[in-house]
C-alpha cells in the first residue's frame, strides 16, 4: 500500500496542478459562466470520467501506445481539435441570441454537458501521456501491485480535480449569473467562450508528443 505521507504529497501536487491554468479548468470556467454552476459541475463530472479512463489506460499500459505511436497520437488529437472547433463554432453562432427569462430560455442539457466533458478529456492524448509520466513517479513496486497503486493515485487526482473545479464552477457560475442579466454581456460571454475554445483547439493542434 502507498504510504500515507506519499498520498498526501501526491494529493497536494494534484491540487496545484488542477489550479494551474489549463484546457480543462478553462473549459469548466467558460461553461460555468455561460450555463451556471450546475453546468460547470456536470462538465467537471464528465472530465473526471475521462480521467478514470486515463488512469485505467496507464494501469493497463495502453497509454504507452499514444507515447510511442505517432499515428495513434495524431488520430486522437485530430478528434480533439475537431470537437473543440465545433464547440467554438457553436459558441460564435449563439452570440447573437436574445436572452429569454424563464423555462423558455434555451440551455444545453446536462447529458450533453457531461458528454462534452468526457470527450474533451478522452480526446486529448496529452492527458494520457501526462498521466503516464506523472502517476508512476509516486509508485513503489515493493509496496504492492503497481497497477493498483496507479488506480489509487488516479482516484486521488480525480478527488483533487473535483474539489478545485467545483470551486471554479461556483465562482464562475455566480459571475455568469450576474452578467447574464444583460443581453449584451451574454453575447460577449458567448463570443469569449468561442475565442477560448478556438484557442484550446489551436493549442492542441500544434502540440507534439
Secondary structure in CASP SS format (residue, H / E / C, confidence):
PFRMAT SS
TARGET T0000
AUTHOR 0000-0000-0000
METHOD secondary structure of the structure
MODEL  1
X C 1.00
X C 1.00
X C 1.00
X H 1.00
X H 1.00
X H 1.00
X H 1.00
X H 1.00
X H 1.00
X H 1.00
X H 1.00
X H 1.00
X H 1.00
X H 1.00
X H 1.00
X H 1.00
X H 1.00
X H 1.00
X H 1.00
X C 1.00
X C 1.00
X C 1.00
X H 1.00
X H 1.00
X H 1.00
X H 1.00
X H 1.00
X H 1.00
X H 1.00
X H 1.00
X H 1.00
X H 1.00
X H 1.00
X H 1.00
X H 1.00
X C 1.00
X H 1.00
X H 1.00
X H 1.00
X H 1.00
X H 1.00
X H 1.00
X H 1.00
X H 1.00
X H 1.00
X H 1.00
X H 1.00
X H 1.00
X H 1.00
X H 1.00
X H 1.00
X H 1.00
X H 1.00
X H 1.00
X H 1.00
X H 1.00
X H 1.00
X H 1.00
X H 1.00
X H 1.00
X C 1.00
X C 1.00
X H 1.00
X H 1.00
X H 1.00
X H 1.00
X H 1.00
X H 1.00
X C 1.00
X H 1.00
X H 1.00
X H 1.00
X H 1.00
X H 1.00
X H 1.00
X H 1.00
X H 1.00
X H 1.00
X H 1.00
X H 1.00
X H 1.00
X H 1.00
X H 1.00
X H 1.00
X H 1.00
X H 1.00
X H 1.00
X H 1.00
X H 1.00
X H 1.00
X H 1.00
X H 1.00
X H 1.00
X H 1.00
X C 1.00
X C 1.00
X C 1.00
X C 1.00
X C 1.00
X C 1.00
X C 1.00
X C 1.00
X C 1.00
X C 1.00
X C 1.00
X C 1.00
X C 1.00
X C 1.00
X C 1.00
X H 1.00
X H 1.00
X H 1.00
X H 1.00
X H 1.00
X H 1.00
X H 1.00
X H 1.00
X H 1.00
X H 1.00
X H 1.00
X H 1.00
X H 1.00
X C 1.00
X C 1.00
X H 1.00
X H 1.00
X H 1.00
X H 1.00
X H 1.00
X H 1.00
X H 1.00
X H 1.00
X H 1.00
X H 1.00
X H 1.00
X H 1.00
X H 1.00
X H 1.00
X C 1.00
X C 1.00
X H 1.00
X H 1.00
X H 1.00
X C 1.00
X C 1.00
X H 1.00
X H 1.00
X H 1.00
X H 1.00
X H 1.00
X H 1.00
X H 1.00
X H 1.00
X H 1.00
X H 1.00
X H 1.00
X H 1.00
X H 1.00
X H 1.00
X H 1.00
X H 1.00
X H 1.00
X H 1.00
X H 1.00
X H 1.00
X H 1.00
X H 1.00
X H 1.00
X H 1.00
X H 1.00
X H 1.00
X H 1.00
X H 1.00
X H 1.00
X H 1.00
X H 1.00
X H 1.00
X H 1.00
X H 1.00
X C 1.00
X C 1.00
X C 1.00
X H 1.00
X H 1.00
X H 1.00
X H 1.00
X H 1.00
X H 1.00
X H 1.00
X H 1.00
X H 1.00
X H 1.00
X H 1.00
X H 1.00
X H 1.00
X H 1.00
X H 1.00
X H 1.00
X H 1.00
X H 1.00
X H 1.00
X H 1.00
X H 1.00
X H 1.00
X H 1.00
X H 1.00
X C 1.00
X C 1.00
X C 1.00
END
